[in-house]
């Protein structure tokens, strides 16, 4: 079965950086999309970024202004999210999603499997 494990979250001061990682097990990494989403209290889950595992197609959601960078290591079945110049409004649970089934790559409905999430907290 497909499993996703996120790591790298934590607490950081405004302006700091974090690097999240998502390891995807099973058969949901080859020639497909993997994405990062986030959800803050009282807000809907939103697409952050998505990357194709072999074609280097990358998509970003709004509100990042070049501060976030998605990348992947095909040999490790791992997708990363480098977050720089973090702001308090970036505070949220960050989720990895895999097993793309079609539709917009920043839509929740596009993916079959989800990790448990990793908490990112940015203080002022």
C-alpha atoms as an extended CHARMM CRD file, in Angstrom:
* protein
*
       124  EXT
         1         1  UNK       CA              0.0000000000        0.0000000000        0.0000000000  PROA      1               0.0000000000
         2         2  UNK       CA              1.0850000000        3.5770000000       -0.5800000000  PROA      2               0.0000000000
         3         3  UNK       CA              2.4220000000        5.3770000000        2.4680000000  PROA      3               0.0000000000
         4         4  UNK       CA              3.6200000000        8.9480000000        2.8520000000  PROA      4               0.0000000000
         5         5  UNK       CA              5.7510000000       10.2230000000        5.7200000000  PROA      5               0.0000000000
         6         6  UNK       CA              6.4350000000       13.9400000000        6.1560000000  PROA      6               0.0000000000
         7         7  UNK       CA              9.2330000000       15.3920000000        8.2400000000  PROA      7               0.0000000000
         8         8  UNK       CA             11.0900000000       18.6400000000        8.7830000000  PROA      8               0.0000000000
         9         9  UNK       CA              8.4430000000       20.7390000000       10.4590000000  PROA      9               0.0000000000
        10        10  UNK       CA              9.0880000000       22.7090000000       13.5860000000  PROA      10              0.0000000000
        11        11  UNK       CA              9.0900000000       26.1320000000       15.1560000000  PROA      11              0.0000000000
        12        12  UNK       CA             11.0510000000       28.9800000000       13.6350000000  PROA      12              0.0000000000
        13        13  UNK       CA             11.3000000000       32.7410000000       13.9520000000  PROA      13              0.0000000000
        14        14  UNK       CA              9.9510000000       34.9730000000       11.2210000000  PROA      14              0.0000000000
        15        15  UNK       CA             12.4870000000       35.2290000000        8.4400000000  PROA      15              0.0000000000
        16        16  UNK       CA             13.8670000000       31.7650000000        9.1060000000  PROA      16              0.0000000000
        17        17  UNK       CA             13.8800000000       28.6670000000        6.9350000000  PROA      17              0.0000000000
        18        18  UNK       CA             12.6840000000       25.0830000000        7.0470000000  PROA      18              0.0000000000
        19        19  UNK       CA             13.0450000000       22.1710000000        4.6670000000  PROA      19              0.0000000000
        20        20  UNK       CA             10.2560000000       19.6280000000        4.5820000000  PROA      20              0.0000000000
        21        21  UNK       CA             10.6100000000       16.1280000000        3.1910000000  PROA      21              0.0000000000
        22        22  UNK       CA              8.0670000000       13.5490000000        2.0910000000  PROA      22              0.0000000000
        23        23  UNK       CA              9.0490000000        9.9370000000        1.5300000000  PROA      23              0.0000000000
        24        24  UNK       CA              6.6090000000        8.0340000000       -0.6580000000  PROA      24              0.0000000000
        25        25  UNK       CA              6.5080000000        4.2520000000       -0.4130000000  PROA      25              0.0000000000
        26        26  UNK       CA              4.6210000000        1.8610000000       -2.6210000000  PROA      26              0.0000000000
        27        27  UNK       CA              3.9390000000        2.4250000000       -6.2990000000  PROA      27              0.0000000000
        28        28  UNK       CA              2.9160000000        6.0800000000       -6.3000000000  PROA      28              0.0000000000
        29        29  UNK       CA              6.1080000000        7.8780000000       -7.2710000000  PROA      29              0.0000000000
        30        30  UNK       CA              7.0690000000        6.7400000000      -10.7700000000  PROA      30              0.0000000000
        31        31  UNK       CA              6.1620000000        9.1280000000      -13.5940000000  PROA      31              0.0000000000
        32        32  UNK       CA              3.5310000000       11.0710000000      -11.7060000000  PROA      32              0.0000000000
        33        33  UNK       CA              2.8470000000       14.1670000000       -9.6390000000  PROA      33              0.0000000000
        34        34  UNK       CA              3.4930000000       14.6130000000       -5.9410000000  PROA      34              0.0000000000
        35        35  UNK       CA              2.3030000000       17.7250000000       -4.1440000000  PROA      35              0.0000000000
        36        36  UNK       CA              2.4550000000       19.7300000000       -0.9420000000  PROA      36              0.0000000000
        37        37  UNK       CA             -0.6520000000       21.1980000000        0.6630000000  PROA      37              0.0000000000
        38        38  UNK       CA             -1.1470000000       23.1580000000        3.8460000000  PROA      38              0.0000000000
        39        39  UNK       CA             -4.0290000000       23.8660000000        6.1710000000  PROA      39              0.0000000000
        40        40  UNK       CA             -4.1710000000       26.5160000000        8.8660000000  PROA      40              0.0000000000
        41        41  UNK       CA             -6.8060000000       26.5670000000       11.6240000000  PROA      41              0.0000000000
        42        42  UNK       CA            -10.0820000000       27.8990000000       10.2880000000  PROA      42              0.0000000000
        43        43  UNK       CA             -8.9430000000       27.7680000000        6.6690000000  PROA      43              0.0000000000
        44        44  UNK       CA             -9.3700000000       25.3210000000        3.8180000000  PROA      44              0.0000000000
        45        45  UNK       CA             -6.5800000000       23.0620000000        2.6960000000  PROA      45              0.0000000000
        46        46  UNK       CA             -4.6860000000       24.7790000000       -0.1030000000  PROA      46              0.0000000000
        47        47  UNK       CA             -2.2340000000       23.5960000000       -2.7010000000  PROA      47              0.0000000000
        48        48  UNK       CA              1.3010000000       24.8480000000       -2.1330000000  PROA      48              0.0000000000
        49        49  UNK       CA              3.3180000000       23.2140000000       -4.8890000000  PROA      49              0.0000000000
        50        50  UNK       CA              3.4130000000       20.1530000000       -7.1050000000  PROA      50              0.0000000000
        51        51  UNK       CA              6.1820000000       18.4750000000       -9.0570000000  PROA      51              0.0000000000
        52        52  UNK       CA              6.3590000000       15.7740000000      -11.6710000000  PROA      52              0.0000000000
        53        53  UNK       CA              8.7710000000       13.0510000000      -10.6360000000  PROA      53              0.0000000000
        54        54  UNK       CA             10.4780000000       12.6820000000      -14.0240000000  PROA      54              0.0000000000
        55        55  UNK       CA              9.4680000000       15.5590000000      -16.3190000000  PROA      55              0.0000000000
        56        56  UNK       CA             10.4340000000       18.4640000000      -14.0240000000  PROA      56              0.0000000000
        57        57  UNK       CA              7.0320000000       20.1100000000      -14.4190000000  PROA      57              0.0000000000
        58        58  UNK       CA              6.4820000000       22.3650000000      -11.4020000000  PROA      58              0.0000000000
        59        59  UNK       CA              3.4140000000       24.2920000000      -10.2780000000  PROA      59              0.0000000000
        60        60  UNK       CA              3.0690000000       26.7300000000       -7.4020000000  PROA      60              0.0000000000
        61        61  UNK       CA              0.0300000000       28.1070000000       -5.6800000000  PROA      61              0.0000000000
        62        62  UNK       CA             -0.5120000000       31.7340000000       -4.8590000000  PROA      62              0.0000000000
        63        63  UNK       CA              0.8850000000       33.6770000000       -1.9120000000  PROA      63              0.0000000000
        64        64  UNK       CA              4.4570000000       32.4080000000       -1.9940000000  PROA      64              0.0000000000
        65        65  UNK       CA              6.2540000000       35.1420000000       -3.9390000000  PROA      65              0.0000000000
        66        66  UNK       CA              9.2070000000       32.9310000000       -4.7380000000  PROA      66              0.0000000000
        67        67  UNK       CA              9.8940000000       32.0300000000       -1.1060000000  PROA      67              0.0000000000
        68        68  UNK       CA              9.1220000000       28.3220000000       -1.4800000000  PROA      68              0.0000000000
        69        69  UNK       CA             10.9090000000       25.8460000000       -3.7260000000  PROA      69              0.0000000000
        70        70  UNK       CA              9.7960000000       22.2970000000       -4.4710000000  PROA      70              0.0000000000
        71        71  UNK       CA             12.2460000000       19.6340000000       -5.5800000000  PROA      71              0.0000000000
        72        72  UNK       CA             12.5090000000       15.8730000000       -5.6790000000  PROA      72              0.0000000000
        73        73  UNK       CA             14.9840000000       13.0170000000       -5.5520000000  PROA      73              0.0000000000
        74        74  UNK       CA             13.7160000000       10.1900000000       -7.7100000000  PROA      74              0.0000000000
        75        75  UNK       CA             16.2440000000        7.7000000000       -6.3430000000  PROA      75              0.0000000000
        76        76  UNK       CA             14.9580000000        8.2860000000       -2.8070000000  PROA      76              0.0000000000
        77        77  UNK       CA             11.2550000000        8.6040000000       -3.6660000000  PROA      77              0.0000000000
        78        78  UNK       CA             11.3660000000       11.8790000000       -1.7750000000  PROA      78              0.0000000000
        79        79  UNK       CA              9.8710000000       15.3060000000       -2.4290000000  PROA      79              0.0000000000
        80        80  UNK       CA             11.1860000000       18.3770000000       -0.6370000000  PROA      80              0.0000000000
        81        81  UNK       CA              9.7890000000       21.7910000000        0.1190000000  PROA      81              0.0000000000
        82        82  UNK       CA             12.3680000000       24.4500000000        0.9100000000  PROA      82              0.0000000000
        83        83  UNK       CA             10.7320000000       27.3420000000        2.7300000000  PROA      83              0.0000000000
        84        84  UNK       CA             12.6420000000       30.5900000000        3.1230000000  PROA      84              0.0000000000
        85        85  UNK       CA             11.7620000000       33.9870000000        4.5810000000  PROA      85              0.0000000000
        86        86  UNK       CA              8.9810000000       32.4090000000        6.5800000000  PROA      86              0.0000000000
        87        87  UNK       CA              6.1470000000       34.5580000000        7.8760000000  PROA      87              0.0000000000
        88        88  UNK       CA              3.6860000000       33.9620000000       10.7190000000  PROA      88              0.0000000000
        89        89  UNK       CA              0.9380000000       33.4620000000        8.1380000000  PROA      89              0.0000000000
        90        90  UNK       CA              2.8280000000       30.3900000000        6.8940000000  PROA      90              0.0000000000
        91        91  UNK       CA              1.9360000000       28.6380000000       10.1440000000  PROA      91              0.0000000000
        92        92  UNK       CA             -0.0470000000       25.5180000000        9.2360000000  PROA      92              0.0000000000
        93        93  UNK       CA             -0.0360000000       21.7700000000        8.9920000000  PROA      93              0.0000000000
        94        94  UNK       CA              1.7790000000       20.7870000000        5.8160000000  PROA      94              0.0000000000
        95        95  UNK       CA              0.6790000000       17.6290000000        4.0110000000  PROA      95              0.0000000000
        96        96  UNK       CA              2.1940000000       15.5570000000        1.2610000000  PROA      96              0.0000000000
        97        97  UNK       CA             -0.1160000000       14.0450000000       -1.3530000000  PROA      97              0.0000000000
        98        98  UNK       CA              0.5630000000       11.2870000000       -3.8780000000  PROA      98              0.0000000000
        99        99  UNK       CA             -1.0050000000        8.8820000000       -6.3730000000  PROA      99              0.0000000000
       100       100  UNK       CA             -2.2180000000       11.5130000000       -8.7950000000  PROA      100             0.0000000000
       101       101  UNK       CA             -5.4680000000       10.5500000000      -10.4990000000  PROA      101             0.0000000000
       102       102  UNK       CA             -6.1340000000       13.5310000000      -12.7230000000  PROA      102             0.0000000000
       103       103  UNK       CA             -7.3230000000       17.1050000000      -12.5960000000  PROA      103             0.0000000000
       104       104  UNK       CA             -5.5390000000       20.1770000000      -11.3470000000  PROA      104             0.0000000000
       105       105  UNK       CA             -2.3670000000       19.2520000000       -9.4760000000  PROA      105             0.0000000000
       106       106  UNK       CA             -3.0890000000       21.7720000000       -6.7180000000  PROA      106             0.0000000000
       107       107  UNK       CA             -6.5590000000       20.3910000000       -6.0360000000  PROA      107             0.0000000000
       108       108  UNK       CA             -7.1790000000       18.1140000000       -3.0730000000  PROA      108             0.0000000000
       109       109  UNK       CA             -9.3120000000       15.7990000000       -5.2130000000  PROA      109             0.0000000000
       110       110  UNK       CA             -6.4100000000       15.0780000000       -7.5650000000  PROA      110             0.0000000000
       111       111  UNK       CA             -4.6510000000       12.7430000000       -5.1300000000  PROA      111             0.0000000000
       112       112  UNK       CA             -5.5400000000        9.4250000000       -3.5430000000  PROA      112             0.0000000000
       113       113  UNK       CA             -3.0990000000        9.2720000000       -0.6340000000  PROA      113             0.0000000000
       114       114  UNK       CA             -2.0830000000       11.6970000000        2.0890000000  PROA      114             0.0000000000
       115       115  UNK       CA              0.4940000000       11.8290000000        4.8350000000  PROA      115             0.0000000000
       116       116  UNK       CA             -0.2790000000       12.6480000000        8.4450000000  PROA      116             0.0000000000
       117       117  UNK       CA              1.1840000000       16.1210000000        8.1240000000  PROA      117             0.0000000000
       118       118  UNK       CA              4.0060000000       18.0230000000        9.7670000000  PROA      118             0.0000000000
       119       119  UNK       CA              3.4270000000       21.1780000000       11.7820000000  PROA      119             0.0000000000
       120       120  UNK       CA              5.1340000000       24.4110000000       10.8270000000  PROA      120             0.0000000000
       121       121  UNK       CA              4.9410000000       27.2590000000       13.3190000000  PROA      121             0.0000000000
       122       122  UNK       CA              6.4090000000       30.6740000000       12.5820000000  PROA      122             0.0000000000
       123       123  UNK       CA              6.6230000000       33.1650000000       15.4150000000  PROA      123             0.0000000000
       124       124  UNK       CA              7.0840000000       36.9060000000       15.1890000000  PROA      124             0.0000000000
